[in-house]
Amino acid sequence: MSEVLLAIETSCDETAAAVLSDDYEVRSSVVASQIDLHAAFGGVVPELASRAHVETITAIVDETLNRAGVSGADLRAVAVTSGPGLVGALLVGIATAKSLALGWGIPVVAVNHLEGHLASVFLAEGDTPFPQTALLVSGGHCMLTRTPEPGTYTLLGETVDDSIGEAYDKVARFLGLGYPGGPVLDRMAGSGTDCLDFPRPMLGDGYSFSFSGLKTAVVNYVRKNPDFVIEDVAASFVGACMDVLCAKIRRALTEFGDPAVAIVGGVAASPVLRVRAQALADEFGCRLLIPPQALATDNAAMIGIAGWQKFRRHGPSPSDFGPQPDLRLAFSL
């Protein structure tokens, strides 16, 4: 009979919980977004995010357990995001996880949020082949890794400044498109033409990324051209981003020839990136692994998968762990 754990994710502006079995079946997954709360400010306000987590976390956990048809007595462990993220937001999830685990008499597993994203490939349909070339793209992170086996990562390259999600949001905010800006830019790009010749930073330079200069180029163009066509600006910006991402993936697939390429993180929800990545996978004859659209952004199901993997390898976490807002992944050499 399979065992189940409860996973909790509160690293930024989603309050999420999930129940997963040890074979990675998602018994339930509940996510409460704070988008409406932060939209008026054009980005996440840390103090408001923390308060919202406090107000909703108990109800989210209760609903998750009820949907899965389990109670604390049925759980093997509680997995929770310990970092990276907003320190106050992380603290809410960790305190909740520790309190519940203490009351139920079960262990707690501290999970790296980035490892959760990389483990989210197990939420994709079908089997999960290894080794993988894995691109993690989100609002706070952009890195290309190789994953020879679950839980082991080799860093190929990462952003030297803005993440791609951060660049998306900054460009969208400058254009007056609201928050979050990524989905709006992608939709507008579908109606425009990539005709503005924006730069492709570090296109031919190894595996590192840079998006700050591209963002600045968009801002400068709009300021100098008050009659700009917003759809063309969106298409040109998105086209530049996708060219950079796909060039790095192509370089890795050419060098390593992995049988699978994974795209994870919030930007993996982009339909433009999904189409471009599938074309690359078809060209190289490898498998494309992308979590379902609803589970590409922050959620607790991915934390549950990483939690199971860590629990099997290392057992429970020490009881005195706390928020680690700058937590990094452990990379093999």
N, C-alpha and C positions, 0 to 999 in steps of 0.2 A: 504494500500500500504506500502511495506517495506521501511525502511530507510537504508541508506548506509553510511559507514565511510571509510576514507582513513587511512591506517596503514603504518608506516615507521619503518624500522629496520636497524640500523647501529652500532651495539654494538661491532663488531669485524671486520671480513674481508669479509662480504657480504653486498652489498648495495641492500636493498630490499624494495618493496612497494606492497601493495595489497588493493583491494577494497572488502569489505564484507558487506552483508546485515545484518539486525538485527536478522535474523534467521540463521546466520553463513554460508550462501551461499557465496562461494568465487567467486566473479564476475571476478576477475583477480588477478594474482600474478606474479610478475617479480623479479628475483634475479640475480644480477651481482656478480659473484664470483671473488675474488682476488687471487685464488690459484696460478696461473702462476706468479703473481707479487712477491709473497713471497717464492715460491719454491726454488729459488736460495739461500735463507738465512736459509732454514731448519725450518722456523717458521714465525709467523706474526711479522712484523716490525711496531710498532705503528704509527710512523710518516708517513710511506708510506701508511698505511691503511687509515689514516685521509685524506691525499691528494687525494687518489683514490675516497673516498666518495664525496669529494668536486667536483671532476671532473665529476662524474656520476649521482649524486642524482637527478638533475633536469630532465635529460633525462629519468631516471627510473620512476619518478613520472608521467611524461607526458605519457610515454608508458603505464603505469598502468591505468591511467584514460582513455586513448583512447581505450584500450582493453575492459574496462568495459562499455564504451559508456556513461560516465558521465563527468560532469564538477564540478568545485568548488561549483556552485550554487545548485547542487544536494546532497551535502554531509551534514550529520548531525554533524560530528566531525572529528578531526584528532587524531589518536592514535599514540604514538611514544615511543620507548624504551628509558627509562631514566637511566637504569642500571640493573645489573652490566655490566661492559665492559671496553673498552679502553676509557679514558676520552675524547681524541680528536675526536675519531670516534663517540661517543655518542653526542658530541656537534654539529657535522654536522647535524645529524638527528633531534635533538631538535630545532636547529635554523631554519632548513627548515620547520619543522612542525609548529612552532610558526609564522613564516612569512606567510605561506600559510593560516593558520587559521585566522590571523589578516586581511589579504586581503579579505578573503571570509566571514568574520564576523561569524565564528563558533568557538566552544570551542576546547581546546586541552586536551587530556587525557594522562597522564604519566603512562607508563606500565613497570612493573618489567619483565625483560627478562626471569627469571626463571618461573614466573607465566605464561608467554606466552608459554613456553615449556609444562607446566602442562596442560594448556588449549588446547594444540594441539590435545588432544584426541578427541575433537569434529570434527577434520578433518578425523578421522577414519570412516569407513563405518558403517551405521546403527545407532542404538540408543546408548546412552552413560549412562550406569547404574552407580549408586552411592549406597553406598560408594565404593571407589577404593583404592587398594594398588598401589602406583605409584612410579616407579623407574625412576629418572632423571639422565641420564648418558650422559656427553658431554665432550668437550675438557677442560672445566674449572670447571665442577661441577660433583659431584656424591653424590646423597642423596636418601634415601628411605622415602616416606611420606605416610600418609593416607589422603584421600580427602573425607570427609563425604558428601560434597556438593560443587558445583562449587564456587571457590573463597575462600574456607576454607581449611587449610592445618594443619596437625599435623606431626611434624618431628619425625621420628623413629630413623634415624641415617644418618650420612654423613661421607665423607672421612676425615681422620685426616692428610692427606698429599696430594699426587698427586691424581688428578681425574683419572678415567680410560682412558679417551681420552688423557690426558697428558702422561700417562704411555705408551700408544700405540705409540704416536708420538715420544717419547724419545727412545723407543726400536727400532722403525723403522729407526730413524735417526742414531742410533749406528750401525745398520746393513746395512746402506747405501741404504735404500729403498726409500729415498726422502720424500717429504712433499706434502699432508698429508699422514701419514703412515698407518692409520687404515684400509682403504680398501685393501691396498697391503698385510698387515699382514693377514687379513681375507682370502684373496684369496690363499695365500701361505699355510695357515693352512689347507685348504681343500685338499692339496696334501701331507701333512705330517702326522706324528704320534705323539700323545701326550705321549711321552715315557721318558721325561727327569726329571720328578718328581720335577718340580719347586714348591716352597712353595705356599700355599693358605692362605695369611695373614688374621688373625682375622676371620677365617672361622666359628669358633664356638662361637664367642664373640658378642652376641647381634646383633645390626643393624649397627654398625659402619664399615667403610671400610678403607683399607690401601693398596696402590699399589706401594709405593716407594721401599719397600723391595723386591717385586717381580721383579721390573725393575732392581734392583741391582743384583739379582740372575741371571738374563738373561745375563747381561753384564759380570759378573764374569765367567759364564760358557763359553761364547764365547771367552773370553780372554785366558782361560785355555785349550780350545779345538780348536786349529786352523783348524782342519779338520771337524768342525761341519757341520751338514746338516741343511741348513737354513730353509727348510720346516718343519723339526722336531722342530727346535727352535720356529718357528712361531706357530705351532700346540700346543706345550707345553705351551707357553705363553698365547695364546688365551684360551686354555682349563682351565688354572689356573684362568684367569679372569672370565670366564663364571661360573666356579664352585662357586666362591665367590659370584657373583651376584645372581645366582640361589639359593644358600643356604640362603641368606637374604630374597629373595622373598618367598621361601618355609616357612621360619620361620614366616613371617608376615601372610601368608595365613593360616597357621596352627593356629596361635594365634587369628586372627580376622575373618577369614572365609568370606572375602569380595566377593561380586558377580563378581567383575571385577579386573583385574590387568592391569595397564598401563605401557608401556615402552616408554619414551620420551627422547628427546635430540639427539644430533648428532650420538651417538653410537647406538641409536635405529635403524639406517640404517644397522647395521651389520646383515648379513644373518645368521650368527652363533647364535647370541643372539635371533633372531626372532624364529629360530627353537627350541632352548632350552626353550624359554619362552612359546611357544605354547604347548610344551609337559607338562610343569608345569600347564598351565591353563587347559589342558585336564584332567590331573590327579586330580585336585581339582574341576573340574566341573564349572569353572568360565569363564568369557569372557575375552579374550585378546584384549586390545586396543593399537594399534600402528599406528601412523600417516602414510600416504602413504610415500613410500621411498623418493620421491622428496621433501616432506615437513617435514622430520624428522630432517634435519639440519636447521640452522638458516634461518628464512624466516619471512615475514611480515604478512602472513595470521594468524599465531598463535598470533601475537601481536594484530591483529584486533579482534580476539575472546576475548582475555583477556581485550582488550580495551572496547568492548561492555559490558562485565560483570562488569567492574569497573565503567563505566559510568552510568549503571543502578543503582548500589548500592550507589555510592558516588557523581555522577555528574562530572562536569569538574574539572580538576586540577587547583591549583593556578597558576597564570600567571608567577610567579617568579621562578618556579622550574628549576633546572639545572642538569647537568650530575651527577650521583651518582655511581661512578665506583665500589664501594663496597656494593651496595644495597643488603640487605638480604630480604628474604621472611618473611612476618608476619605469625607466626605460632600460632595456638590455643594451649592452655594448656591441 
